[in-house]
Amino acid sequence: MNKRRLKEPYQSLLDELVKALHEKPGDDLVSVVIYGSAARGEATLIPLNQRCLLQ
């Protein structure tokens, strides 16, 4: 199993997501796979004003 740590805040968000997924399907959850810039360690934070627009 490749369990490389992500940069923050992505690691904390992923930890919360995995915890929530475990609560719903429980033992049926097999894996969580992430792709893209966060997985590659290249992600940059969106400035607050842009993030508010996305929410």
C-alpha positions in Angstrom: 0.0 0.0 0.0 1.4 3.4 -1.0 0.5 5.8 1.8 2.5 8.9 1.0 1.6 12.0 3.0 0.2 15.0 1.1 1.0 18.6 1.8 -1.4 20.5 4.1 -4.2 21.3 4.0 -4.8 18.4 1.6 -3.7 15.7 4.0 -6.1 16.9 6.7 -9.0 17.1 4.2 -8.2 13.6 2.9 -8.1 12.2 6.5 -11.5 13.7 7.2 -12.9 12.3 3.9 -11.6 8.8 4.6 -13.0 9.0 8.2 -16.4 10.0 6.8 -16.3 7.3 4.2 -15.5 4.7 6.8 -18.5 5.7 8.8 -21.0 5.1 5.9 -19.9 1.9 4.1 -17.7 0.8 7.0 -15.8 -2.4 6.2 -17.0 -2.3 2.5 -14.6 0.6 1.8 -11.6 -0.9 0.0 -9.5 2.1 -1.1 -9.5 5.8 -1.7 -7.5 7.0 -4.7 -6.6 10.6 -5.5 -5.4 12.1 -8.7 -4.2 15.4 -10.0 -2.1 18.2 -8.6 -2.6 17.4 -4.9 -1.6 13.8 -5.5 1.5 15.0 -7.3 2.4 17.5 -4.6 2.0 20.4 -7.0 -1.3 21.9 -5.8 -1.5 25.5 -4.8 -4.1 27.0 -2.5 -6.9 29.0 -4.2 -7.0 32.6 -2.9 -9.8 33.1 -0.4 -11.9 35.3 -2.8 -11.9 32.6 -5.5 -12.6 29.8 -3.0 -15.7 31.7 -1.8 -17.0 31.8 -5.4 -16.5 28.0 -5.7 -18.5 27.3 -2.6 
